[in-house]
């Protein structure tokens, strides 16, 4: 299983293709990973996205203290009914970039 920035890929084909020195492109907006011409979809919860956009758990804990999870849950409840971050039509804080990570 591959886990990076809250991304989990369980498709064995991904591991066959993602070998050392093979370029990988992650597109947060579309929730896809591109490797060797194949596309793998992933999901990210609103909570995970907020942690990522906030710089991680430590900076957010410094900002909100022990209220961190309560604040994140309240925000998620307020966003109920909004487009999911797992859909390709939602920006999800990608700052308008088509490609967020590539190596």
C-alpha positions in Angstrom: 0.0 0.0 0.0 1.2 3.5 -0.9 0.5 6.4 1.5 1.6 9.9 0.9 -0.1 13.2 1.9 -3.2 11.2 2.9 -3.2 9.3 -0.3 -3.8 5.5 -0.2 -3.4 3.4 -3.4 -4.2 -0.3 -3.1 -4.1 -1.2 -6.8 -1.3 -3.6 -7.4 -0.8 -2.2 -10.9 0.3 1.1 -9.4 3.2 -0.7 -7.6 4.2 -2.6 -10.8 4.4 0.8 -12.6 5.8 3.1 -9.9 9.4 1.9 -9.9 12.5 3.9 -9.0 13.2 6.7 -11.5 9.7 6.5 -13.0 7.9 9.9 -13.1 4.8 10.2 -11.0 2.3 13.1 -11.1 -0.3 13.8 -8.4 -3.2 16.0 -9.3 -5.1 17.1 -6.1 -7.9 18.8 -8.0 -8.9 15.7 -9.9 -7.8 13.4 -7.1 -5.6 11.4 -9.5 -2.1 10.0 -9.7 -0.5 9.5 -13.1 2.2 7.0 -13.8 3.4 5.4 -17.0 0.3 6.6 -18.9 -2.2 5.1 -16.4 -4.4 7.1 -14.0 -5.2 6.0 -10.5 -7.9 7.7 -8.5 -7.8 8.4 -4.7 -10.0 10.0 -2.1 -9.3 12.5 0.6 -11.7 13.5 3.3 -12.4 17.1 4.0 -10.7 16.7 7.4 -7.5 15.3 5.8 -7.6 18.2 3.3 -7.9 20.7 6.1 -4.9 19.2 7.9 -2.9 19.3 4.7 -3.9 22.9 3.8 -3.2 24.0 7.4 0.4 22.8 7.2 -0.2 19.6 9.2 -1.3 18.7 12.7 1.4 20.6 14.6 0.8 24.1 13.2 -3.0 23.6 13.5 -2.5 22.4 17.1 -0.5 25.5 17.8 -3.3 27.6 16.4 -6.3 25.8 18.0 -4.8 23.8 20.9 -7.0 21.0 22.2 -9.9 22.4 20.2 -8.3 21.3 16.9 -10.5 18.3 16.2 -13.7 20.0 17.4 -13.0 23.0 15.1 -12.3 20.7 12.1 -15.4 18.7 12.7 -17.5 21.8 13.1 -16.1 23.1 9.8 -16.8 19.8 8.1 -20.4 19.8 9.4 -20.8 23.4 8.1 -19.6 22.2 4.7 -22.1 19.3 4.6 -23.8 19.2 1.3 -20.9 20.9 -0.5 -19.1 19.1 -3.3 -16.8 16.3 -2.0 -13.1 16.7 -2.3 -13.1 13.3 -3.9 -14.8 14.6 -7.0 -13.0 15.9 -10.1 -15.1 19.0 -10.3 -14.1 20.3 -6.9 -10.9 22.5 -6.5 -10.3 21.4 -2.9 -7.7 24.0 -2.2 -5.4 23.2 -5.0 -4.8 26.9 -5.6 -5.7 26.5 -9.2 -2.8 24.3 -10.0 -3.4 21.4 -12.4 -0.4 19.4 -11.1 0.4 19.7 -7.4 3.2 17.1 -7.0 5.5 15.5 -9.6 8.7 13.6 -9.4 
